[in-house]
Amino acid sequence: MIVSKSFIESPKARDAEFTTNQEDRPIVVQFAASSAKELADAAELVAPFADAVDLNCGCPQRWAMHEGYGAHLIQQPELVRDMVHQTSNRTNLPVTIKIRIHNDLKKTVQFVQTAEHAGVSWITVHGRTRSQRHHPVNYNAIKLVKENMSVPVVANGDIKSTEDADRVARMTGVDGVMAARGILQNPAMYAGFDTTPQECIHNWVEIAMKLGVPFTPFHQHLMYMLEKLHSKQEKQIFNSLSSSAAVLDYLCEHHGL
Ligand SMILES: Cc1cc2nc3c(=O)[nH]c(=O)nc-3n(C[C@H](O)[C@H](O)[C@H](O)COP(=O)(O)O)c2cc1C
């Protein structure tokens, strides 16, 4: 989620928040925004490099909601309608939204139908409300969204394996699934692996170094991928590493990479 306001205003924020390369397609760029102009301005900047723009209507973090971003927007259907409208008119890119569900599911159905009329190309639904963290995912709510929409619906929440993906797709009738923590921990998940083979991690490290992936995403991705290989103590040590070179040394020494 890129905060559109700082992305528009600051070249430094743009450099820090968005890097890509020619092989990085298809790519959907997700923004946090609180006005139609902000979203459309930010979308115009990435349009040459992007295949779609997504509006985050699901982030439940307090700072984001306070700024009028993320899950705050599921209470603002008219604003989201204008945001989708203006952005697709100005960029010609498909515009999509990712939402959390409401306590009252009738509101969720009304919300997604308003978004559909405004022209969203697909909708991703995380089946928890904005106050839920570890509650079971409400797949019936996702099914309800799917039954009430014509555009594709993507289900999200607690998908950690291809079996989970198949089960959720069957249960909800959705057109696709999205995994977040599952794919961060095991990027080879969709290839059917329970854990990502060392060789894949090795290849990824090589490519990341060649492309000059900045330290923070480099470190964070490895943290997730190596989670299953780490004891708590190892995790703490890994967490304290502060440069890509230190990470590489650590991987060579402890994991033979
Ligand atoms: C480290 C991390 C970063 C996330 N960042 C975003 C984000 O930028 N935008 C977004 O829509 N959701 C974000 N999410 C939420 C996930 O997309 C997803 O909705 C949530 O984790 C539930 O799906 P999961 O069970 O597959 O992880 C993030 C989640 C995690 C764990």
The ligand as a Tripos MOL2 file, in Angstrom:
@<TRIPOS>MOLECULE
LIG
   31    33     1     0     0
SMALL
NO_CHARGES

@<TRIPOS>ATOM
      1 C1          3.2780   -7.9850    6.2690 C.3       1 LIG1
      2 C2          1.9100   -7.7120    5.6990 C.ar      1 LIG1
      3 C3          1.7270   -6.6020    4.8920 C.ar      1 LIG1
      4 C4          0.4680   -6.3120    4.3720 C.ar      1 LIG1
      5 N1          0.3280   -5.2380    3.5540 N.ar      1 LIG1
      6 C5         -0.8550   -5.0490    2.9200 C.ar      1 LIG1
      7 C6         -0.9950   -4.0140    1.9710 C.ar      1 LIG1
      8 O1         -0.0660   -3.2470    1.7180 O.2       1 LIG1
      9 N2         -2.1900   -3.8880    1.3620 N.ar      1 LIG1
     10 C7         -3.2570   -4.7180    1.6170 C.ar      1 LIG1
     11 O2         -4.3130   -4.5840    0.9990 O.2       1 LIG1
     12 N3         -3.1490   -5.6720    2.5360 N.ar      1 LIG1
     13 C8         -1.9880   -5.8640    3.1870 C.ar      1 LIG1
     14 N4         -1.8800   -6.8600    4.1080 N.ar      1 LIG1
     15 C9         -3.0830   -7.6750    4.4320 C.3       1 LIG1
     16 C10        -3.1280   -8.8640    3.5030 C.3       1 LIG1
     17 O3         -3.2580   -8.4620    2.1510 O.3       1 LIG1
     18 C11        -4.2890   -9.7950    3.8160 C.3       1 LIG1
     19 O4         -5.5110   -9.1560    3.6220 O.3       1 LIG1
     20 C12        -4.2600  -10.3410    5.2530 C.3       1 LIG1
     21 O5         -2.9310  -10.6340    5.6520 O.3       1 LIG1
     22 C13        -5.0880  -11.6270    5.3230 C.3       1 LIG1
     23 O6         -4.6550  -12.5570    4.3430 O.3       1 LIG1
     24 P1         -3.6570  -13.7790    4.6790 P.3       1 LIG1
     25 O7         -4.3560  -14.6260    5.6920 O.co2     1 LIG1
     26 O8         -3.4630  -14.4690    3.3660 O.co2     1 LIG1
     27 O9         -2.3920  -13.2120    5.2270 O.co2     1 LIG1
     28 C14        -0.6370   -7.1620    4.6690 C.ar      1 LIG1
     29 C15        -0.4430   -8.2760    5.4900 C.ar      1 LIG1
     30 C16         0.8050   -8.5640    6.0070 C.ar      1 LIG1
     31 C17         0.9600   -9.7760    6.8820 C.3       1 LIG1
@<TRIPOS>BOND
     1     1     2 1
     2     2     3 ar
     3     2    30 ar
     4     3     4 ar
     5     4     5 ar
     6     4    28 ar
     7     5     6 ar
     8     6     7 ar
     9     6    13 1
    10     7     8 2
    11     7     9 ar
    12     9    10 ar
    13    10    11 2
    14    10    12 ar
    15    12    13 ar
    16    13    14 ar
    17    14    15 1
    18    14    28 ar
    19    15    16 1
    20    16    17 1
    21    16    18 1
    22    18    19 1
    23    18    20 1
    24    20    21 1
    25    20    22 1
    26    22    23 1
    27    23    24 1
    28    24    25 2
    29    24    26 1
    30    24    27 1
    31    28    29 ar
    32    29    30 ar
    33    30    31 1
@<TRIPOS>SUBSTRUCTURE
     1 LIG1         1 GROUP 0 **** ****
